[in-house]
Amino acid sequence: MRRRLTYLTLLAVAFFSVFPLYYSVVVASRHNSALAEVPPPLLPGGNFFANVARVFDTVPFAMALLNSFLVAGSIAVAVMFFSTLAGFAFAKLSFRGKNILLLVTVATMMVPAQLGIIPLYMLMVKIEWTGSMYALVVPALVNAFGVFFMTQYLSRALPTELLEAGRVDGATTWRLFWHVVLPTARPAAAVLGMLTFMSAWNDYFWPLVVLTPENPTVQVALSTLASGYVNDYVLGLSGTAVGTLPLILVFIVLGKQIIGGIMQGAVKG
């Protein structure tokens, strides 16, 4: 009985989690008149591709998809690499001031990101990066959460004896990082990469500030679709459905690593 109740609860949570995305696809595949139907339609119509074509005709959505993919992909790869490198140093290496540096790094997470927008924008203007992808990618190449996350993971998952055995065999610190640390950190790095990709993909405010309307990201392009005098919900939801597909693909690609990481943590717990 308890197991059935658990399954029913999980099914209910899954239904309410997936239904908004499904219904946005249903609306995106119909005319605007379908929004006024009672009862509302629950099955997809036949106009999805026509509505998607209208999205690409209304805003530079292909450029927005490419920009978001390059920005989010670059940031995710960089954060995974630099966070693993810093996490390895904080977790397993000994150097002067390590605890103070880690404390300062964690303390930066308490500072609201909005406080840094104006100084960062002034810096981008000074080095003439406004309007370019550099302004989105370079400030986000590493973050405090990623360093703290990988430090915590490597402290528990990476045996110190394994590193000492590698040093006895003559391996340098850099070689230990490539051949021992990176394979061990792969499940956690996959989780961090997915979270970073989603965060960078969904970022709206900073791209709106620093980019031009002719060179947008997906979120800025979607806001343009919804900014007319008359709200075209079908057009907006069609763009949202297309803009969500890369996130689903990333989850499918990294899903095996993420589940592996969760199972590894469960076994160790």
N, C-alpha and C positions, 0 to 999 in steps of 0.2 A: 504493500500500500504506500509506504514511504517512497519507494523507488518510482512508482507511478506518479505520485505528486511531484517529485523532482522533475520527471520528464515533462509533465504538463506545464510546470513553471518555466522550464527551459524553452518549450515550444511557444509559450505565450510571449516570452521575452524576444525570441527570434522573430516571431510574427510582427510584433510592434516595432522591431528594429528595421526589418526589411520592407515593411509595407509602405512607408513614405517614399522610398526609392522606387518601388514598383509602381506606385500611383503616379509619381512624376513621369515615368515612362508612358503610362496609360494616357495622361493628359498631353504629353508631348507627341503622341501619335494620333491626335484628333484635332478638330477645329476648336476655335474659342467658344463656339456655341455649346460645346459639350460640357463646359463648366456650369451652365445654367440648367442642365438636365436634372430631373428628379424622377427616380433615384439616380445618383451619379453613376457613370459607366465604370465598370470594374475590369473590362477586358481591353487590350490594346486595339487601336484602330489601324487604318492603313495609310496614314499621312506622315509617319515618322520621318522618312527620308526627305520628303518635301519640306517639312518644317526645319529639318537640319540644314537643308540647302539654303533656306531663308536666313538661318543664323549666319552662315558663311557669307551670304550676300550683304548682310546688314553691318557686320563688324569684321575686322581682320582676324577671324577666329583661328585660321590655320597658323598665322604668325603667333597668336597668343598661345596656342598649344605647344608650338615649337619652343617659344621663349620659356614657358613654364617647365617644360620637360628638361631643357638644358639647365635652367637655374636650379630646379629641385634636384635633378640628378647629380649635378656638380656639388651642390651643398651636401647631399646625403653621403656621397663617396668621401668627400673631404672630412666631414664630421666623423664618419666611421673610422677613417685612418688616424686622424690626429687625436681623437678621443681614446682610441686603443693605445696609441703611442704614449700619451700622457698618463692614461690609467695604468699602464705597465710600469712607468717610472714611479708613480705615487704608491702603487701596490707592492712592488717587489724590489725596487732599487733604493739604495741608501745615499742621501746627499744632504748637505747642510740646508736647513730651512724648509724641509719637505712638509712638515705639519703646518707651518705658517702659510706656505703657498697654497696647500690644499684648503685651508680654512678661508683664505682670501677668495679662492676660486668658488667655493660653495657660497660665500657671502654675496657674491655678485648676482646670485639667483634671486636675492631678495629685492633687488633694484628693479622697479617697473620699467619695462622696455620703452614706454612712452617718454620717459625722462631723457632718453638718449636720442630721440628723433631729431630735435633741433640742432644739437652739436654735430650729429652725424650728417645731417643735410648740409650744414655749413662747410663741413670737411669735403663732402662730395662736390660742392660748388667750387671750392678752392682748387681741388685737383682735377676739375672739369670732367667728372664722371657722371654727372646728371644726364639722364636719358639713355645711359648704356647699361648693359647687363652686369658690368663690373660692380656697379653700385649695389646690386642685389646679392651677388655671389661672395665677394671678398669679405664684407663684414660678418658673414654667417659661416665662414669656413670652419670655425670651431666654437663650441659653446660650453658653458659651465656644467649644464645638466649632463651632456655626453661624457665629459671627463669624470664627473662624480659617479655616473652610472657604470662606466667601464672600470673605474677604480674598485668599486664595491664588488663587481662581478669577478674581476681577476684576483682579488684578495682571497676569495673562497675557491674559485675553480682552478687556479693555476698552482700546482704544488711547488713549493720552494725547492724541494729535493730534486725535482726534474730540472730546474734551472742550474742547481749546483752540479748535477751530473753532466749537464751540457758544458759547463765551464771546465770541469775536469777533463773533458774530451777536447778542450781547446777552442770552443765556440766563443766568438765575441758577443757583446751585448746586442749588436745589430743583427747578427745571425740568429741569436736566440729569439729575437723579436719576430723575424720572418718565419722560422721553422718550428717554433714552439708556441709563442704567444698568439700569433694570428690564428692558427688552427684551433686553439683552445677558445679564443674569443669569438669565433664565428657565429654561434647562436645568438649571443648578446648583441653582437655588431649588427646582425640582421634585424633584430627588434629595433635597435637604435636607428638603423638606416630607414626602416619603414616609418617610424614616428617622425624622423627628420624630413623625409620626403613629403609626408602628408602635411606637416607644418609649413614647409616652404611652398608647397603647391597651393595651400589654402590662404597663404598670407595675402592680405588685401591692402592694408594701410600704407606700408612702406613702398610697394610698387606704385600705388596711386600717387604718392608724393613725388617719387623720383623719376618716374617714366613719363613719356609723352603718350597722348591718346592714340597716336599712329603706331606705337610700338608697345602694345599692352601685354600683360599676362592674362591667364584665363579668368581670374577673379575680377580684374579690372574690365575685361571685355564683357563679362556677365553683368556687371553693374551698369555698363553702357546700354545693354539690352533692356534693362529695367528702368531706365531714366527718362523715357519718353513721356509726353503729356497723357497718353492712353497706355495703360499697362497691358502689354501683350504677354499674358501668362504662358501661353503655349510656346511662344518664342523663347522666353526665359528658361522654361523647364526643358526645352529641347537642348539649349546650350548647356544647361546643368547636367543633363544626362550624358552628353558627349564629354563634358569636362570631368565627369566622375570615372569614366572608363579607365584612364591611366592609373588611378588609385587602386581600382580593382585588380588590374594586371600586376601591379607591384605586389599586392597582397598575395596573389596566386604564385608569383615567382618566389617570393620570400617566405611563403606560408610553411613550407617544409622545414626551413631552418628555424622559424619562430616556434612551431610546435615541438621541434627537437629541443630547443632551448627550454621551453616550459616543462617538458617531460624530464629533461636532465635536472632542472631545479627541483622538480617534485621528488625524483628518486633520491637526490641528495638530502632533501628535507626529511 
